[in-house]
Amino acid sequence: MASSADGRSGQLAEAPGPARQQDGDVPGDIPVVTLSDGLVTLRPWSKDDARFMAEASADPGIRRYNGGHDRLGRPTPPLSTTEAEAVIDQFALNWRAFAAAGTPSGVAFAILDESSGELVGCCGIDGWSKEDVAQFGYWIAPNARGRGYATRAAILLTRWLFDLGAARVFLTIVAGNEGSVAVARQAGFVYEGTMRAHGVWQGQRCDVMLFAALPLEWAMRRPDEET
């Protein structure tokens, strides 16, 4: 499965708790940002998507690599539709903060098949540091895996982050999550090492792999981005 890195907003959070289009603002000064490569579209989450998010949160693979955990690595229960709506509300607040601050920490995109409009997954920015280093994660619903959606979404999101001025973009992936490792490599990320015993799952420590891309070295940059 191609699930998220060991991430946070790319994950299904606990309830509160190559074209780029800037379509303008919706009420509340929330920017509407849509990214597309002609086959996959990334757009902000809508409350109409809550049922899809709730159903995805019950998938064992997504719970393992993307859902909320306690300090012993025990997963939180799957989201209800109401809880998924609350998560989507928080994403909206994060978009509003992005409009004010210019850094996209905590914003998340729904991933769609462009031709059918089918929702297939999520990708989101886990954090943006003061040093302009960004981390993101992703997950794909079970019935949409193996079709290249995660790779395309990762490329679109990475390009957007570099356009915003990120000096480095990285992913952290739990060792053994081979689908996500494949996505990272196909999206032009370089393996930088393994952080031993960095994570925990069901009381057992687990290693976490680190992948990163730099704007001038990224294999997926467009010809007009060469310097």
N, C-alpha and C positions, 0 to 999 in steps of 0.2 A: 504494500500500500504506500501511496505517496502522501504521507501526512506531514504535519508541521515539524519544524525543528522543535527543540525543547523550549518553545517560545511561550509568550504570554498573550498578546493580542491576536496573534495568528491562531491561538488556541480558542476553544470554547470556554470563555471565562465564566466564573461563578456570577450569578446575578448579583447586582449591587445590593452592593459591593464591587505596427510601430507608429501609432498616432496618439497624441495627447490632446484632450479637449477639456477646456475650462468653460463650463456651460453657464457660468454666472452664479448668483447666490439665490438661495431659497429663503423664505422668511426665517428670521432668527440668525441671519448672517452665517449660515452653514454653507460652505462652498460645495458645489456639485462637480466633482472631478470624475471623468470617465476616461479610462485607458483602453485601447483596443489595438489588436494586430490584424483585424479582419476575420479572425477565427474565434478568438476569446475576448470577452469584454470584462473589465473590472469596473464596478460602480459601487457607491455607498450602499449599505444595507438599508432596507425599508422594513417597516413593521409587517408588511405583507409577507416577508420572508421568514417570520418567526417560526412557523410550523416546520419549515425545512430545517432551520437551525436546531430546533428541539429534537427532531427525529435523528439528525446527524449526531447529536450529543450522546445518543444511546449506543452508537457503534463502538464495538470493543477496541478497534484500532485507534479511533479518535480519542476515546477515553484514555487509552494508554499514553499516547504521545501529545495530546492537545488539551485534554480536559483539566479542570482544577484538581489539585491534590493537596492533602495535608502534609505536615512535615515528615511523616512516615511513608509518604508516597501512596496513601490510600485515596482512590478517586472519589470526588464528590458525586452525588447522584446526577443522572441526566437532567437536563433542563426541561421544565414544563414550557408550554407555549407562552404563558404569562412571564416566566423568568427570561425566556429568550427575547421577548419584547423589551424587558428591562435592560438586557445586554445591548440591544440595538439602540435604545435610548442613550446609553452611555457612549456608544460609538458616535452618536450625533453630537453629544457634548464635546467629544474629542475633536471632531471636525470643526466645531466652533472655536475651540482653543487653537487649532491649527490656523484658522483664518486670522486670529488675533496675533499669534506668536510667529507664524511662518515655519514652525517645525512640527512634523506630523506624528509625534509620539501618540500611540494609542488609536490612531485611525485604522479603519478596517474596510476592506472591499469585499463585496460578494463577487464570486467568479461565475460567469455565465458563458454558455455556448452561444456564440453570436447568431448563428443561423436559426436556432430553435428558441432562443431565449431561456433555455433550461438552466436553472440554478445547479451548479455542480460543486461549489466549495467556497473557501474563504482564504484570504491572505490579509495580513495586517502588520502594522509597524509596532514592534514591541518597545522600542525606545530610540531616542535620538539624543546623543550626548552633547555636552558643551563643546566637545572637540569635533563635532559634526560626523560622528560615527553612528550608523543606523543598524538596527537589528530587526529582522522580520521573520514571520513564520507563516505556514500555510497548512490547509487540510483539504482533502477531496472526499466527497461522499462516496460510499461503497460502490454504488452502481455506475459511477463515472470514472473510476480509476483505470489506469492503463491507456488513456487516450491522449495523453500529452498536455492536459489542462494545467497541471501544476507547474510544469516547465515553462509553458508560455506565460502563465501568470507571474512566475518568479522573474522572468526576463522583463516583462512590462513594468513590474514594480521596481526592480533594480534600476532600470533606465530612468524612471520617474524620480527616484531618490537621488540619483546622480544629477539629474536636471535641477533638483532643488538645492544642490550644493554638498551632498554627502561626500566626504573624503574617503570613506570606507563603508562597505555594507557587509554584514556577516550573518551567518546562520549557525545555530547550535543544534546538533542532531544526536539523539540518543543512539549509542552504538547498538547495532542490530536492526535499526530501522532502515533497511536496505532500499526501500522505495524512495524515501526522502533523500538518502545519499545519492541515488541515481539522478534525482531531480536537480540537486545542487550541482553535480558535475555537468549535467547537460545544459544547465543555465549559466555555465561559465565560471562557477565558483571553484576556488583552489582549496584543497585540503591543507590545513595548517597544523593539525595535531589533535591529540586526544587528551581531554581533561579527565584524569582518572578519578573514579568515585565522586563525580561532580553532581550526579543526580541520585534520586531514590525512587523506587517503585515497590510498593507492598513490603516495605521494611528492608529491602535489599538495595545496597548501593549499586549504581550503574555508571559506566563511562559515558562521556558526552564528547562528540566529535565537533571540531570547529572548522567551518568553511568561510572563506571571505573573497570579496572582489574589490579591486581598486579601479577607479574610473579610467586611468590611462592604460591599464593592463587588461581590462575586461574583454574577453574574447567576443562578446556579443554586441559591442558598441557598433554603431552605424559608421559607414565610410565617412560621412560628413562630420563625425566626432573625432577623427584622427587629427593628431597635432604633429 
